[in-house]
Amino acid sequence: MMAERREAGQKGGRAFLGVTERTQLLMLARESIKYGLSHGCRQPLSGFTAAVFRHHAACFVTLTKAGALRGCVGTLVADQPLADTVAYFAYSAAFEDHRFEPLAANELAQVCIGISVLSQQEPMAIGSESQLLETLSPCKDGLTLSYGRHHATFLPQVWESLPEPRAFVSALKAKAGLPEDFWSTEMQWSHYGVESFSERD
C-alpha cells in the first residue's frame, strides 16, 4: 500500500502530512474497517504519540470500488485528533453511509480508501449568485452552503464530475434540499481546501 499524493486546493499553505504519515493514516482507516467487519462495532480508539496525529482536523473518508463511490462520510468540524477522526469515519463510510448497504467482508479487498483532510473553512461575503460563480476556484475550492435547516458541502473532488461552476453550485443547492435556481442573500457560503490522498496498488 502506498499513499498517492493528490492536492485538491489546500488553502493556506503547504500540506502538513508526509508520505509516512499518509500511509499510516490509510492503514489505520483499513484496520478500522477490518475491526468493524470482525467485531460488528467500532474499534476502541487509543492514543497516537506523533504530534501530527494529535492535530485536530476535519476530514472525510471515501471508499471507492471499481472506480465508483462505495461510501463517503466525514465532518466539517475539527474537534478531534486527526487519527481518531480518520478511524471513526472510515468505519462510518463502510457501515453507516445510508446510501449504500454496509460493506461486506468479501468487498474489502476490492475497496480503495481515500482521505481528505480539510483546511479551515473561510466564510465568503457573497451578494449574488453571479458573484459566487466568479469567486469560486474550480478544482480547488470545497464549498459549504448553509441556509436555515439546509446544509450541504462538496469536496473539491466533486469538480471532477461537475467542472462548470453554475452546475457545481446548482447541484450543491439540490443536495441541501433547495431548488437549483433558488437564491437568497441569507444563504451563507464558505470555501476550503483539502489535502487528499488514497491507496494505490
SULWONOR-V402790 format. One record per pair of residues at least 12 apart in sequence whose C-alpha atoms are under 10 Angstrom apart, sorted by the first residue. I is the first residue (numbers start at 1). J is the second residue. If there is no record, write none. Layout:
{{I,J} {I,J}}
This chain:
{{1,23} {1,24} {1,26} {1,27} {1,198} {1,199} {1,200} {1,201} {2,19} {2,20} {2,22} {2,23} {2,24} {2,26} {2,27} {2,197} {2,198} {2,199} {2,200} {2,201} {3,18} {3,19} {3,20} {3,21} {3,22} {3,23} {3,24} {3,25} {3,26} {3,27} {3,114} {3,115} {3,196} {3,197} {3,198} {3,199} {3,200} {3,201} {4,19} {4,22} {4,23} {4,114} {4,196} {4,197} {4,198} {4,199} {4,200} {4,201} {5,17} {5,18} {5,19} {5,22} {5,195} {5,196} {5,197} {5,198} {5,199} {5,200} {6,116} {6,194} {6,195} {6,196} {6,197} {6,198} {7,116} {7,139} {7,140} {7,156} {7,157} {7,193} {7,194} {7,195} {7,196} {7,197} {8,116} {8,118} {8,138} {8,139} {8,140} {8,141} {8,142} {8,155} {8,156} {8,157} {8,159} {8,192} {8,193} {8,194} {8,195} {8,196} {8,197} {9,118} {9,119} {9,137} {9,138} {9,139} {9,140} {9,141} {9,142} {9,155} {9,156} {9,157} {9,192} {9,193} {9,194} {9,195} {9,196} {10,117} {10,118} {10,119} {10,120} {10,140} {10,141} {10,142} {10,156} {10,192} {10,193} {10,194} {10,195} {10,196} {11,118} {11,119} {11,120} {11,121} {11,122} {11,140} {11,141} {11,142} {11,191} {11,192} {11,193} {11,194} {11,195} {12,119} {12,120} {12,192} {12,193} {13,119} {14,195} {15,117} {15,119} {15,194} {15,195} {15,196} {16,52} {16,117} {16,195} {17,52} {17,53} {17,117} {17,195} {17,197} {18,52} {19,197} {21,50} {21,52} {21,53} {21,83} {22,115} {22,196} {22,197} {22,198} {22,199} {23,197} {23,198} {23,199} {24,53} {24,83} {25,53} {25,82} {25,83} {25,84} {25,86} {25,87} {25,114} {25,115} {25,197} {25,198} {26,61} {26,83} {26,86} {26,87} {26,90} {26,112} {26,113} {26,114} {26,115} {26,197} {26,198} {26,199} {27,87} {27,113} {27,199} {28,83} {28,84} {28,86} {28,87} {28,90} {29,61} {29,83} {29,84} {29,85} {29,86} {29,87} {29,88} {29,89} {29,90} {29,91} {29,113} {29,114} {29,115} {30,86} {30,87} {30,90} {30,91} {30,94} {30,108} {30,109} {30,111} {30,112} {30,113} {30,199} {31,43} {31,87} {31,90} {31,91} {32,44} {32,45} {32,86} {32,87} {32,88} {32,89} {32,90} {32,91} {32,92} {32,94} {33,87} {33,88} {33,89} {33,90} {33,91} {33,92} {33,93} {33,94} {33,95} {33,103} {33,105} {33,108} {34,91} {34,94} {34,105} {34,108} {35,91} {36,90} {36,91} {36,92} {36,94} {36,95} {36,103} {36,105} {37,91} {37,94} {37,95} {37,102} {37,103} {37,104} {37,105} {37,108} {38,105} {40,95} {41,91} {41,95} {42,87} {42,88} {42,89} {42,90} {42,91} {42,92} {43,87} {43,88} {43,91} {44,84} {44,87} {44,88} {45,83} {45,84} {45,85} {45,87} {45,88} {46,83} {46,84} {47,81} {47,83} {47,84} {48,81} {48,82} {48,83} {48,84} {50,83} {51,81} {51,82} {52,81} {52,82} {52,83} {53,80} {53,81} {53,82} {53,83} {53,84} {53,85} {53,86} {54,80} {54,81} {54,82} {54,83} {54,84} {55,78} {55,79} {55,80} {55,81} {55,82} {55,83} {56,77} {56,78} {56,79} {56,80} {56,81} {56,82} {56,83} {56,84} {56,85} {57,75} {57,76} {57,77} {57,78} {57,79} {57,80} {57,81} {57,82} {57,83} {57,84} {57,85} {57,86} {57,117} {57,118} {57,119} {57,120} {58,74} {58,75} {58,76} {58,77} {58,78} {58,79} {58,80} {58,81} {58,82} {58,85} {58,86} {58,116} {58,117} {58,118} {58,119} {58,120} {58,121} {58,194} {59,73} {59,74} {59,75} {59,76} {59,77} {59,78} {59,82} {59,85} {59,86} {59,89} {59,115} {59,116} {59,117} {59,118} {59,119} {59,194} {59,195} {59,196} {60,72} {60,73} {60,74} {60,75} {60,76} {60,85} {60,86} {60,89} {60,90} {60,93} {60,114} {60,115} {60,116} {60,117} {60,118} {60,155} {60,194} {60,196} {61,73} {61,74} {61,75} {61,85} {61,86} {61,87} {61,88} {61,89} {61,90} {61,91} {61,92} {61,93} {61,94} {61,113} {61,114} {61,115} {61,116} {61,117} {61,196} {61,198} {62,74} {62,89} {62,90} {62,92} {62,93} {62,94} {62,111} {62,112} {62,113} {62,114} {62,115} {62,116} {62,198} {63,90} {63,93} {63,94} {63,103} {63,108} {63,110} {63,111} {63,112} {63,113} {63,114} {63,115} {63,198} {64,110} {64,111} {64,112} {64,113} {64,114} {65,107} {65,108} {65,109} {65,110} {65,111} {65,112} {65,113} {66,110} {66,111} {66,112} {67,111} {67,112} {68,111} {68,112} {69,100} {69,111} {69,112} {70,93} {70,94} {70,97} {70,99} {70,100} {70,101} {70,102} {70,103} {70,111} {70,112} {70,113} {71,90} {71,92} {71,93} {71,94} {71,95} {71,96} {71,97} {71,98} {71,99} {71,100} {71,101} {71,102} {71,103} {71,111} {71,113} {72,89} {72,90} {72,92} {72,93} {72,94} {72,96} {72,97} {72,98} {72,99} {72,100} {72,113} {72,114} {72,115} {73,88} {73,89} {73,90} {73,91} {73,92} {73,93} {73,94} {73,95} {73,96} {73,97} {73,98} {74,86} {74,88} {74,89} {74,90} {74,92} {74,93} {74,115} {74,116} {74,117} {75,89} {75,117} {75,118} {75,153} {76,117} {76,118} {76,119} {76,120} {76,121} {76,144} {76,153} {76,192} {77,118} {77,120} {77,121} {78,117} {78,118} {78,119} {78,120} {82,117} {85,117} {86,115} {86,116} {86,117} {89,115} {90,113} {90,114} {90,115} {91,103} {93,113} {94,108} {94,111} {94,113} {111,199} {112,198} {112,199} {112,200} {112,201} {113,197} {113,198} {113,199} {113,200} {114,196} {114,197} {114,198} {114,199} {114,200} {115,194} {115,195} {115,196} {115,197} {115,198} {115,199} {116,155} {116,156} {116,157} {116,193} {116,194} {116,195} {116,196} {116,197} {116,198} {117,193} {117,194} {117,195} {117,196} {117,197} {118,142} {118,155} {118,192} {118,193} {118,194} {118,195} {118,196} {119,142} {119,191} {119,192} {119,193} {119,194} {119,195} {120,190} {120,191} {120,192} {120,193} {120,194} {121,142} {121,143} {121,144} {121,189} {121,190} {121,191} {121,192} {121,193} {122,143} {122,144} {122,189} {122,190} {122,191} {122,192} {122,193} {123,143} {123,144} {123,188} {123,189} {123,190} {123,191} {123,192} {124,136} {124,143} {124,144} {124,188} {124,189} {124,190} {124,191} {125,188} {125,189} {125,190} {126,185} {126,186} {126,187} {126,188} {126,189} {126,190} {127,184} {127,185} {127,186} {127,187} {128,183} {128,184} {128,185} {128,187} {129,166} {129,169} {129,181} {129,182} {129,183} {129,184} {129,185} {130,166} {132,165} {132,166} {132,169} {132,189} {133,164} {133,165} {133,166} {133,167} {133,168} {133,169} {134,165} {134,166} {135,165} {136,165} {136,169} {136,191} {137,156} {137,159} {137,165} {137,191} {138,156} {138,157} {138,158} {138,159} {138,160} {138,162} {138,163} {138,164} {138,165} {138,168} {139,155} {139,156} {139,157} {139,158} {139,159} {139,160} {139,162} {139,163} {139,164} {139,165} {139,193} {140,155} {140,156} {140,157} {140,158} {140,159} {140,191} {140,192} {140,193} {140,194} {141,154} {141,155} {141,156} {141,157} {141,158} {141,159} {141,190} {141,191} {141,192} {141,193} {141,194} {142,154} {142,155} {142,156} {142,157} {142,158} {142,159} {142,190} {142,191} {142,192} {142,193} {142,194} {143,155} {143,156} {143,158} {143,168} {143,169} {143,172} {143,189} {143,190} {143,191} {143,192} {143,193} {144,169} {144,172} {144,173} {144,176} {144,188} {144,189} {144,190} {144,191} {144,192} {145,169} {145,172} {145,173} {145,175} {145,176} {145,187} {145,188} {145,189} {145,190} {145,191} {146,173} {146,176} {146,186} {146,187} {146,188} {146,189} {146,190} {147,173} {147,176} {147,178} {147,184} {147,185} {147,186} {147,187} {147,188} {147,189} {148,186} {148,187} {148,188} {149,176} {149,177} {150,173} {150,174} {150,175} {150,176} {150,177} {150,178} {150,187} {151,172} {151,173} {151,175} {151,176} {151,177} {151,178} {151,187} {151,188} {152,172} {152,173} {152,174} {152,175} {152,176} {152,177} {153,172} {153,173} {153,175} {153,176} {153,189} {153,190} {153,191} {154,168} {154,169} {154,171} {154,172} {154,175} {154,191} {154,192} {155,191} {155,192} {155,193} {155,194} {156,191} {156,192} {156,193} {156,194} {156,195} {156,196} {157,194} {157,196} {158,172} {166,180} {167,180} {169,181} {170,182}}
